[in-house]
């Protein structure tokens, strides 16, 4: 899911027992009522600080792909190799994000 903030969010944000994982942050300037406004947009996955690697990866991937979308992307790899390659690249990124959190703890 996308999240918006006035400031750039940390990659890992802990609130209580909730871990919010952020990636692909972009600074966006839009025309507001009082002139240009700058905000940050990032992808976000909601996890638990106690999740193991597998659960973290599953929740990060699940924040972008539903189970049905994952299955469709995998099954349509031959017909849409670009979508499949994007999915595989995102899996690698999800694993790196999970490993980054686990190495901090």
Secondary structure as UniProt FT lines:
FT   STRAND          2..5
FT   STRAND          12..15
FT   TURN            16..17
FT   STRAND          18..32
FT   TURN            33..34
FT   STRAND          35..48
FT   TURN            49..50
FT   HELIX           53..62
FT   TURN            63..64
FT   HELIX           67..75
FT   TURN            76..79
FT   HELIX           81..104
//
